[in-house]
Structure formats: structure tokens, C-alpha cells
Amino acid sequence: MATTIADILPQAARKHGDRVALIVNGQRWSFRELDVLSNYVANGLVASGVSPGDRVGLFGPNCWEWLVSYYGIAKAGAVVNPLSSMLTADEVRYAVGDTGARAVIASSDKAQLLQELKAGGARFELVVWDEAPVAGATRLRDWLTHASSEFVARPRLPSDLAAICYTSGTTGRPKGAMQSQRAVMGAAVGTALMAARTAEDRVISALPLFHVYGSCVMNAAMVAGSTLIVIPRFNEVVVLSAIAEHRATIMDGVPTAYYYLLAHPDFDQYDLSSLTRCWVGGQTLPAAKSNEFTRRTGCPVHEVWGMTELAGAVSANPVYGPNKPGTIGVPYPGNAFRVVDVEDPDKDMAPGERGELMYRGPLVMMGYYNNPEATAETIRPDGWLHTGDIATMDDDGFATIVDRKKDMILTAGFNVYPAEIERVLCMHPAVALAAVGSIPDEAKGELAEAYLMRKPGVEVSRAALVAHCREHLAAYKVPRGIQFVDSVPMTSSGKIMRRLLREIDDGSLSIE
């Protein structure tokens, strides 16, 4: 079995050869072709002076070049630093400088920004994919044409650093989570195992490859020998059409993808009968939406959970075992959960009681790059990692995320969790998507406000939605404002950005 990222494609090529491994925009590549293409990249990196342990940035959107560059970097023995396509110039400058990148492989639309960094004194080899030449940059195409197709991966240990992935940086500077080879491989193998992925599966994903969930799904597909159908950018029609065209058996996505798919007026017109199981992660998907998807497609939805600090998806509702919608399942084999008192992490909470979710096992990061203080705050000396998620655990060991600790709203001394309100709002048949944030209140400190997308052609009043909430929520949790919107702010991976919800306030929030 592959023990490092560099082992994945050579083993897949030996086992699966000319079977289709990847489909992007109608183009197809076999496992053998991907292995050879990544050899070209590895040879190019070595020729440019990249040594084992050097950091190499990877900056661009979903495409075949991203995938073969990822595996080429690993084969060269380097540490991959995936950069979000949506990073600002400041954020890219920080990440490239913080890691001391020896090289950056990027799409041509990112070249100008990277050239400006080089002009400012940053020293790295710039490699650009796409046909158009870029001044001062090596063309990836030249490596794919002139470098050798043979390459023996430089040896790396499971304990060696594999990737540095930066968190979103919602407070202060982003932090670079150092993921070991063991952690990246464990997340990939666990994802394949828990979803029962095989060489017979055709996996469709619009997840950004630079995001830890997207690369985890990619690695799981290559490990299992599945065909990976990559959607460059999420679009409801493109995804639904691709499922029908390629007879996809598995779909991976974030909750917003399911919201948008279910709300599409032609959803029921597409042939989705090939789907046998779907995975959702990144944020909590309300059980009402999970059950609606299953009812309309016949396909179960298995909720998963993970973090950048844990190298990807690390818990799931298994295919061969109980599937409990609304929960994040159980940890991958060899890892463990705890729910502890928010103020005293040495005190375990009883089943059903809320506390902070802790995680321990080989998937835990090595620490934050160049940030020992943040590392010490996040990883306890006994190896347990603070996730920052408030959760409960049932008697079977299945965890349910209540919400992010930092998203909690404090209303007159009561804890209010946006995700709980979102789950209730999504139970209403008129609601396609719900996002809840906070507004300041002089008397109570903070109040919950809701931003809702209605299903096409469906009307519903604010009063009706408030009445619905009052049936299922304590009075202090009922949102004090509701605004109907066409969209909500999201990250590049499709997560709702609650901290930016206030920016779309149009003054129509009052419901009293």
C-alpha cells in the first residue's frame, strides 16, 4: 500500500494501467498517463534545483495541470503548498514568503502577481501552465515536452512533512498547518474506506483541488482506482449534466452545493439514478436537506467532517454501518473523538451534552509552520487537538456539530448557535438555503439575523418563517431579523462566510 503521496500514482499505474483515471472538460487521462505526466514535472523541478524538503507553491484553479503538478512535487521530495485561487495579493505574498518557497507552479492568470513578488525580492522559480509564454517564467509545457518521462520518486518517510496548507485567516494572519505524509495518506485511505470507494466508482467533484477536502477526495480516488470527474467550477447544470453523462456513482460536495442543486427548477428532470452514495462536508448540512436529497434521488447522503489541521476528511457516517443524517459519524480507524467542557478540557461531557470536540490520532497536524505559540494553543501535550467546534456525542460515539465556537452568538447571556437556527429554517419547505449571523444589540449584546434563499417560484412571509422557528426553538434563539437574498458570501470552497453576512444588509431585516 502507498505510504507517501509520491507512491500513489506509480502504484495506481501498475494496478490500473490504461483505465480512465481523470476526466476534466471532456478530456480523459489514464492512470499510466497521469503517472508519466507527473514524472515530467518532477524532473523539471529537480533540474531547476528543488531539493527534498523544499517548499513548492501550487496556485491555480481545478485542471489536469494542477493534479499532475501536485504529484510531481511529491515525487521530487518537496513539500506542496496549495494556494487558494481566491487569495489576495497580500495573502499570497505572506504564504510564499512564510514558507520560503523554492518554486511556484501556477496558472498564467496568476503570473503577474507572482512576478510582482519576484520583483520585490522574493526568490523562487516561477513555472506557469497554459500555452501563452510569460516573461521570466518557465512554461510547464516545456517540461512536459522536453523532460524525461522516467523518474524514481525521492524517498520520504511517513513522518516527513508532506504539505503546508494555510487556514483561511479569519482572525490575524493565516496559519500554515503542517501535514505529514502519514496524515495525508491516512485521510485519503480513510476516505476511500469509509465510503467503500473502489475501481468501479466514478466520482464527481467540484471541490477546489487546493482545498484540503478537494485534495483528500482526489487522493482517495487515485488510491482506490476510481475515475475522478473534476468540475472546474461549481455550476448546478454542469454538475447535474455530468452525473447523468458519466453515470457517476459518488458525489462529493459542500452543503451549499446540495442547497443549490435541490433548488434548481429542473433538478428532478436529470437522471441521477447512477448515484449510490453521496458525501457532504465542510459545514453542517441540515438533516432536512439530506433527507430531501435522498427522497428525490434514492441516494443516501453521508455527512463527513474534517479540518485543514487534520489533512482532510477525518470522520464519516460509514457506508457499511449506521448512517445518521445530521451527525458527522465516527472517527476514521486509529483516531479518536472526545467532547470536553469548554472551560476545562480535562473534563469529559456526558453523552448528549455540549462541549468542545477534541481529536487525537495520526491525522493530527505536526503543528503550525513558524508558529509555535499557536501550535501550543491548539495541540495539547497529550496529543489531543482543539477543533474549535461545539459538539455532542451519542451513546454510539457519533458526533453532531452544534456550531463553530467562534460563531456562537451571545444573547442576553444565552448561547445561540447559528447552525442550529439554520437547520430549523431549512426544515421549512420554502427555504433553499439559510445563513445566520449576528447583529449588535444595545440591550442584549447580540441578536441572530437570518439570510434566506427561497426555492424558485415559492413565496413565504417572514411572519410564517418566524412562526416556524418558534415551534422548534426557544424564544431567545428565534432570529430577530430575516432578509431574503439571491446569494450569500462564500469561501472558495463553498462555505458560508457568516462574518460577511452583515455586508449584504439592505435594512429590511425587521420582523417585529
N, C-alpha and C positions, 0 to 999 in steps of 0.2 A: 504494500500500500504506500502511496505517496506520503512522505513525511515533511516535505517542504513545497513551497509554491512552484519552485523550479522543476519538481518531479511530475507535476500534474499533466502537462501536455505530452511529454515523452511517453509516459505510461498509457495515456489515452490513445496516442497514435499507435502504439504497439498493439493495444487491445481492440481498438475500433477502426483503425486504418482509414479507409475511404468513406466511411459513413458520414453523413452530414452532421457537423458539429455546431455550425453557426449560420443563421440567416439574418441579414440586415438589408433592408430596402430591396428585397428581391434577389440579392446576391447570396451565394452559398459557398461555404468553405468546409472541407472535411477536417477531421482531427489531424490527419497527416499534414495537410496544408497549413493549418494553424501552427503546428509544431515547427515546420520549416520556416515560416514567416517570422516566428519569434526567435529562431536561431539567427536570422539575418540581423534582427535588432540587437541581440546580444553581442554578435561580432562587431557591429558598428559601435556599440558602447565601449567595448574593450579597446577597439582601435583608437577611440577618442580619449582614452586614459582613465576610464572608470574602473575603480578597484573594488574588491569585495568590501562591503560595509559603507561605501559611498552612498549618498542620498541622491535620488533622481526624481525630479518632479514630473507629473503626468497631468496635463492641463488641456481639457477639451471635452466635447460632447460625446454622446454614445456613437460609436462607429467601430468598424473592424480594426482600424489602426490603434484605437485605444486598447483593445483587448490584446493584440499581439505585442504591443509595447509593454504592457503590464507584465506579461510572461517573459519577454525578452529582458526586462530589467531584473527580474528574479533570477533568470538563468545566469546573468552576468555577476550575480552575487551581491547586487546592490539592494538598497532599501528603497522601496517605492513610496512616493509621497503624492497621493492623489489630491488634486486641487479642484475644488468646485468651480464649475463654469460660471457661476454667478458671483464669484468673489470680486470685491472692488480692488482697485489698483493698490490701495493701502494694505489690504489683507493679503494679496499675492506677494507684495514686497516683504511683508512680515514673515510669511511662511517660507518663502525661498531663502530669505536671509537667516531665519531661525535655524533651519535645517542645514544651512551651508551647502546647498545643492551643488553637486558636481556637474549635473546636466539637467535640462528640462526638455521633455518631448511634448509638443503642443500642436494644436490646430493653427492654421495660418491666421485666423481671426484674432488669436491671442498674441501674435508675434510682436505687434507694435508695443504693447505693454511690456513684454519681456525684453525687447530691445532697449526700452527706456530704463529698465532696471540695470541692464548691462552698461549703458551709457553712464549711469550713476555710480558705477564702480563694482557692481555685483559680478562675480566671476563664475560663469557656468557655460557649458556647451549648449547652444540652442539648436534643437532639432525640430523641424516643422513638417507635419504631414500636409497633404493636399498638393496639387500639381504646381501651382504658381511658386516660382523661386522667391525667397525672401533674403534681402541683403544681410550678410553676416550670419546666416543660418545654414545649417546642413539640411538637405532635403531627406526625409525618411525614405522617399522613393529611391534615392541613390543607394542607400543601404540595401533596400530590397532588390536592387538590380545588380549591384557590384560586390556585395559582401558574400562570404561563404555561406552555403546552406547547411554546413555541418557545424555543430557546436556541442561540446560536452559541458554541461552545467557545472559551474564552480560549486564545490561542496559547501553546504551550510548545515548547521546543526538545528534541530528543532527549537533549541533555546535561543538561537540567534534572532536579532531584530529583523523583521520582515517588512514592516510598513510603519510610517508615521502619518496618522490621519488626524487632521485638525477638527476640533469641535467648532460649533457654529459661532462661539464667542458672543453670546448674548449679554454677558457682563465682562467688561475688560477685554484683554487680548485673547484670541483663540488659543487653546491648549492643544499641543500635539501628543495624542495618545500613541504610545509605542506598543505595537502589536508584535508578538513573537511569531516565528514560523509555526510553532505548536498551536498558538491561539487561532491564527488564520485558518490553518488546516482543520483544527478541531471544530470551528464554526461551520466550515464547508461540509465536512463529513457528517456532522450532527444534523445539518440542514437536509442533506441527502437522506440520512437515515430516518429522521422523524417524519419526513414527507413521503417516504418509500419511493424515492426517485430512482429510476432505472434507465437503461439504454433504450427502452421503448417509449420513453416520455418525450413530449415536445413541449418545452417550457417557454411561455411568453412573458416578457418582462419589459416594462417601460421605465423601470427604476434606473436612475442615473448610475452608470458604472463607477463613477468617482465616489458615490456614497457607499458607506460600509455595508448597507443592506444589498445594494445592487451588485457589488463585487463578491459578496458572500454567495448570492444566487448564481452568479457567473461561475465561481469556483465549484459550487455544488454540482452544476450541470456538467462541467468538464470531468469532475471526479466520477460522476455516475454514468457518463457516456450519453447523456441526454442531448437532444437537439435544442439549442438555445436560440429563440427568436427574439432579437433585440429590437425594440421600438425606439427610434432615436429621440422622440419627444412625445409625451403622452397626449393622445387625442382619442376621444371616445370612438369615433368612426373607424379610425385606423386600428385601434385595439380590437374592437368587435369584428371587423373585417378580417384581421389577421388570425383571430381564433378560428373563425369559420374556414378560411382558406387553408390554413396549415393543420387543421384538426388538432389544435393544441389540447394537451391533456392536463396541464398545470398552468395556473396564472399566479404570478407574484405581484403584489402591489400594496400601496399605502391606502389608508381609509378614504382619502379624498378621491382616489381612482374609482373605488366602489360607489361612492356617492354620485360621481358624475356619470358613471356607466348606468346605474339604476335610474337616474333621472332623464336619460336620453329618450326622446319620444319613440325611437324605433328599436329600443333595446330588445323587445320581445320578437322582433322580426328576424333577428340574426340566429343562425344555427350554432348554438353553443353546446350542443349535446356531446361533443367530444371531451369536454372538461370533466375530470374525475375528482379533482380536489384543487382548492384554491388557498393561497396563503395571503395573509394580510398582517402587516407590521408597521412600525414607525410611530404610530399613535394608536389610541384605543378606537376600535370600530364598535359602535353600539350594537348590542346583540340583536336589536330590532332590524338593523340593516343587514347583518349577517344572515339572519333567518329569512329576510325578504329575498336576498340573492339566491339562497338555497331553494326557496319555494318557487322562484321564477326560472331557475336553470336546472334544478335537480342536483346541483353540485354543492357539497359541503364546503364551508369556509373554515379554515383552521387559523386561529389567531396565534401570532408569534410575537416575540419581544426580543429586543437586543439594544446594544449601545455601541458607540464608537469605542468606548473604553473596554469593550468585550469582543471586539473584532467581528461583529455582525449579529445575526440572529443567534440567540443562545437558550431560548426556551420555546416550547411549542405545544399545541394540542396535537398529539401524535395521530397518524393515520391508523395505526394498529393499537388502539386504546381509546379511552373516553375522549370525546370532543365536546368541550363545554364552551359554547359561544359566550363571549363577554369576559372569558378568562384568558390568560397568556400561557396556560398549560403548565408544564413541569420543566425543570432544567434539563439540558442535554446530559446524557450519561457522563458520569465522572465529575459533575458540578453540583452545586447545592444552592438553595434559597434559604433565607431567614426573613422574618418580619419582626422588626425590633421597635422598641419605644423611640420616638423621635428625639427625645432628650437624653435617653440612656441606651446606647446601642448594645449594652451588655444584657439588657432585659428583653427576652423574647415575648412577643404578644401571643395571646391565645388565639386559636382558630376563629376567624371571623372578625377579629379586632384589627383596627387600622394601625399601621406603623410604617416605618421606612423599610423598603425592600433592600436586602443585602444579598450579595452574590459572591461565591467563592469557587475556585477551581482553576484548571489550566487555561481557561479562556480569558482570565483577568489580565489586563494590560501590564506591561513591565513598568509603567509609570508615565508621567508627562515629560516630554523632552525638554531638557534645560529648565525644569520647574520642580525642584524637589519639595518646595513648600506645598504646592497644590497636590503633589503626589501623596504627601503625608496626610493631608486633609481628606483624601479620597480613599486610600487603601490603608486599612488598619494593620498593625504589626502582625496580627494573626492571619492576614491574607484576605479578610472579608472586605469587599468593596462597597462603599456607599453609592447607591444608584441615584439617590435624589427623588425616587418615585415613592409615593404613598400607596400602600397596597394592603390587601387582606389575603389570607391563605385559608383554604378549606381543609377538611379532615383528610382529603386525598393528596394534599400537597400541591394543588392547583392554585396559582396566584391570580388575583384580579387587581389590575392597576386602578386605583382611585383617581390619581392625577399626579402631575409633577409637583413636587414640594414647593418649587418656586412659583408655580401658577396659582397657588392657593389664594383665595380672596378672604380677607378677614372682615366680617360684617358684624359690627356691634359685639365683638368678642367671639363670634361663632366662625368656625372654619367652613368655608364654602368652596367646593371643588368644581371648576368649570366642566370637566369631563362628565361629572355626574349629571349636571344640567343638560349637557349636550346629548347624553344618552336618552334622557326623558323626552327632550324635544324631538329627537329622531324617531321616537315611537309614534309620533303623530303622522298620519298618512299623507299629509300635505307637505311635509318637510323633506327636502332633498339633502340638505346639509345644514348643520348647526355649528356655530363657533361662539364661544362665550369668553368675554374678557371682563375687566373691571373698570369702574369709573369712581373717582374720588367722591366722597360724601362727607359734608361737614359734621353731621351728627353721628353717622355710623362708621366712618372711616373709609370703607369701600362698599360698593354695591355691584352686583352682577348685571351685565348687559349682554344681550344676545343678538347675533347677526345671522339671519336665516336666508337660505336659498329655497324657494318653493319649487315643487315639481312643476314641469311645464303644463300650462293650462289649468292649474289648480289654484283656487283662491282660498284664503283663510285670513281671518281677522286676528289682530294682536290679542283682543279680548279672549278669543277662543283658545289661543295658544297659552295664555296666562291661566285660563281655567284648567286646561290640560295639565299644566305644571303643578297647579295647586292640588290636583288629585294624587300626584305622585311624589311631591316634595314638601318638606317642612316649609313654613311660611318664609323663614329667613333666607331660604335658598331660591325662592322664585325670582326670576330676573326682573329687575325694576325698569328695564327698557328693552324694546325689541325693534330691530331695524331690518327691513327686507332689502337684500342686496343681490347683485348678479354674480359676485365673486368675493372671495376673501383673500387676504395676503397669505402667501405660502412660501416655504423654502424651496430650494431647487429639487429637493427630494419629495415634495408634495405635502409636507407637514404644515398644518395651520400655524401661523405666527401670531399667537394671541397678543403679544406685546404691541403689535402694529394695528390691532383692530380699531383702536380709537381714532386712527388717522382717516378712517372711512366714515366717521360720524357725520351725518348730514343734519343733525338736530331733530330728527324725527323719532327719537327714542322713547319719549314719554308714553306710558300706558296707563297712567293714573288720572 
